Amino acid sequence: MPKPGYYKKNFIYNKKENHYICPQGQILTTNGNDYKKPHKSGYTLVKHYKTKACKSCNAKHLCTENKHGRLIERSQYQGLVEANNSRIRAEKEKYLRRQMIVEHPFGTIKRNWGYDHVLVKGLEKVDGEFGLIFLCYNLKRVMNMFGVKELICRLKACFCKIHKISAILRRFKEENIFEIFLESIKIEFLYGLILKPNLINFITLK
C-alpha cells in the first residue's frame, strides 16, 4: 500500500511524451501494449507504465511492496476521466446544483419508494416501466408544489387545449388543407406570388 505522497495522483502524466513522472523524478514508460483488465460487465483496456529505477530507489518502501517495482495502469478512458474531473473542480457550484436537482428524483425513487431494480427485460420494456415510475414521481411532485385542486385545474386546461388541437388537425386532414398549402408554396416559389389573404385566413382557421 503506497504511503501519502506516493499515490497514483502524485504521479504526473506527460501526454506529449506518453509517460509518467514519479515523485522521485523517475520516468515510467510503457511498451505500448494494451492489457485487458476484467470487471463485472466485461473488461477495460489499460497500458502499463514502469521503470527499472525502482530497484535502486531509496523511497521504494514508501511507494510499493512489489519486488519488481511500481506499476501504474492507465485506462483507455483515463483522458476523459481526467477532463471530467477538471471540469468538476473548475465549476463546483454547478455540479453541486446538479446534485440537488438531478439526484433527488433517483434518491426518492430508489430509497424511499424501493424501486432499485426493474421487473422486465429489454430496452423498450424497461423504458416503459421507467416512464410509469417517473410519471408517478412527477405527479407527486406537482401535487406537493401546487396541491391536488390546482393540479386538476391545470390538467383540465391542458386536455382542453389538446382537444382543440386534435380538432384542428382532423379538419386539416378532412379538407386537405395541407395539400392546398403546399401547392400555394409551389406557386409562390415558381412565380413569386404572394399568398392571398383569404387563403391565409383559411389555413389559420380564422
KABELGI-V802235 format. One record per backbone hydrogen bond with DSSP energy under -1.0 kcal/mol. CO is the residue of the C=O (numbers start at 0). NH is the residue of the N-H. E is the energy in kcal/mol with one decimal. If there is no record, write none. Layout:
BEGIN
CO & NH & E
CO & NH & E
END
This chain:
BEGIN
2 & 5 & -2.2
6 & 9 & -1.7
7 & 10 & -1.9
11 & 20 & -2.5
13 & 17 & -1.6
13 & 18 & -1.3
18 & 13 & -3.3
19 & 27 & -3.2
20 & 11 & -2.1
21 & 24 & -2.4
25 & 21 & -2.7
27 & 19 & -2.2
28 & 49 & -2.2
34 & 45 & -2.7
36 & 43 & -2.2
38 & 41 & -1.5
41 & 38 & -2.7
43 & 36 & -3.0
44 & 75 & -2.0
45 & 34 & -3.1
46 & 73 & -2.2
48 & 71 & -2.5
49 & 28 & -2.0
50 & 53 & -1.0
51 & 54 & -1.2
53 & 56 & -1.3
56 & 59 & -1.1
58 & 61 & -1.4
59 & 63 & -2.9
61 & 2 & -3.0
65 & 68 & -1.6
71 & 48 & -2.4
73 & 46 & -2.2
74 & 77 & -1.5
76 & 80 & -2.2
77 & 81 & -2.6
78 & 82 & -1.9
79 & 83 & -2.2
80 & 84 & -2.5
81 & 85 & -2.0
82 & 86 & -1.9
83 & 87 & -2.2
84 & 88 & -2.2
85 & 89 & -1.9
86 & 90 & -1.9
90 & 94 & -1.6
91 & 95 & -2.4
92 & 96 & -2.1
93 & 97 & -2.2
94 & 98 & -2.2
95 & 99 & -1.8
96 & 100 & -2.1
97 & 101 & -3.3
98 & 102 & -1.1
102 & 106 & -2.5
103 & 107 & -2.5
104 & 108 & -2.7
105 & 109 & -2.7
106 & 110 & -2.3
106 & 111 & -1.0
107 & 112 & -2.0
108 & 114 & -2.4
113 & 115 & -1.8
121 & 125 & -2.7
122 & 126 & -2.5
123 & 127 & -1.7
124 & 128 & -2.3
125 & 129 & -2.7
126 & 130 & -1.9
127 & 131 & -1.7
128 & 132 & -2.0
129 & 133 & -2.8
130 & 134 & -1.8
131 & 135 & -2.1
132 & 136 & -2.1
133 & 137 & -2.8
134 & 138 & -2.3
135 & 139 & -2.4
136 & 140 & -2.6
137 & 141 & -2.6
138 & 142 & -2.4
139 & 143 & -1.9
140 & 144 & -1.8
141 & 145 & -3.2
142 & 146 & -1.2
146 & 150 & -1.8
147 & 151 & -2.4
148 & 152 & -2.3
149 & 153 & -2.3
150 & 154 & -2.4
151 & 155 & -2.3
152 & 156 & -2.1
153 & 157 & -2.4
154 & 158 & -2.9
155 & 159 & -1.9
156 & 160 & -1.9
157 & 161 & -2.3
158 & 162 & -2.2
159 & 163 & -1.9
160 & 164 & -2.5
161 & 165 & -2.6
162 & 166 & -2.0
163 & 167 & -2.2
164 & 168 & -2.5
165 & 169 & -2.2
166 & 170 & -2.0
167 & 171 & -2.4
168 & 172 & -2.2
169 & 173 & -2.8
170 & 174 & -2.5
171 & 176 & -1.6
175 & 179 & -1.7
176 & 180 & -2.8
177 & 181 & -2.6
178 & 182 & -2.3
179 & 183 & -2.0
180 & 184 & -1.8
181 & 185 & -2.0
182 & 186 & -2.1
183 & 187 & -2.5
184 & 188 & -2.5
185 & 189 & -2.5
186 & 190 & -2.6
187 & 191 & -1.5
195 & 199 & -1.9
196 & 200 & -2.5
197 & 201 & -1.8
198 & 202 & -2.3
199 & 203 & -2.4
200 & 205 & -2.4
END
